[in-house]
């Protein structure tokens, strides 16, 4: 770090876990506003993903009896801070239908999906 730069390390606690949102070294220049904006947008993406993961972890405890956890699948959705990729648990109910509690809870509709594997 020099006199013309400022370094930030920002962390958050999500679902009782410490998440490092990012380390940024910002140049003090005429593009300061743009540098701060880009850094904040990057941190927003990391925070959004960590929150989705925390929600998925919490919903694991509330899955109905008889639902079988068949693993996790990755999903990418477009949000106000950009595209966010996360992994969520997939269940099969008693009738064999696939259930995705995080997607249902947050009403993440198919048109917001960029890529699903």
N, C-alpha and C positions, 0 to 999 in steps of 0.2 A: 504494500500500500504506500502511496506517495501523497504529497500534499494536494495533488489534483485528483485523488480518488478516495472513495469511501467504501469500506467493505462491510457487508451485512451478512449475518447468519441468522436465519429465522426458523424457529421451531414452533410446533403446536402440539397439544395433547388431544388425541382423538381416541375415544373408547379406552381410556386409561393407558394408551401407548403414545410414546413420544415420537413425533414424525418431523423429520427435518424437511422444511418446505423449500429450502434453497440457500445457497451461498452466492452472493452477488458482489462484485466489485464494480462500482459505478464511477465512470469518469465525470468529473466536474467540468462540464463544457456547455456549449449552447444546446446540446442534445440531452440535457439532464432530464427533462420531462419525459422524453421518449424512452430513455434508459430505465427510469423508474416504472413507467407503464409496462414495459416488456418484462421487467423483473416481477412486478406484481401479478401480471397475467400468468407467468410461469408458476409462481407460488400458488395461485388460485387453482390451477390444474392439479397440482400435487395434492392440495388440501381437499379438493372435490373428490379425487380418487380415494384418498384415505377415509373420507367420510362415508363413501359408498361401501368401502370394505368394512368399516365399523358397523354400518347398518346390516350388512349381510351376516357378520359375525353375531350380532344381537338377535337377528331373526332365526338363527339356527336353533335357539332355545325355544322358539314358539311354533316350530313346524308341527302340524297336526299328527297325531298318532296314526301310524299306517303309511305315512309318506316315507319313501326310501331315498336317502341322499345318494345320488348317482355321480357325484363329483362336481367340478366347477367348469364353467365355460367362460371364455373371454368375450367381452362385448365392448364396442366403442360407440359412444353417443356424442352428438354435437350439443354443446352447452353454451352459455353466454361467455365462458372463458376459453372456449375452443373445444377441440375433440378430447374426450376423456376415455381412457381404456381401463376397464376393471374386470375382475373375475368375480362371478357370483355363483352361489350354489344352485344346482338343479336337482329337483326332486321328481319322483314318479309317485303319483297318488295311487290309491287302491284300484282305480280303473285303468292305470297305465298311462294317464295323461301327464305330460311334462309340466312341472310347475316351477316358476321363477319368482320367489317371494319379493326380492328387491325390485325387480321390474314392475311387478303388480303394485307394490306399495307406493312407488314413486311415479306410477303411471307413465313409464317410459314406453312410448308407443313405437311401433315399427318404423314410422317415417323418420324418427330421430336416429335410427341405427345407421352407422356408416359401414361397419364390418362386423360380422358375427362368425365365430368359429366354434 
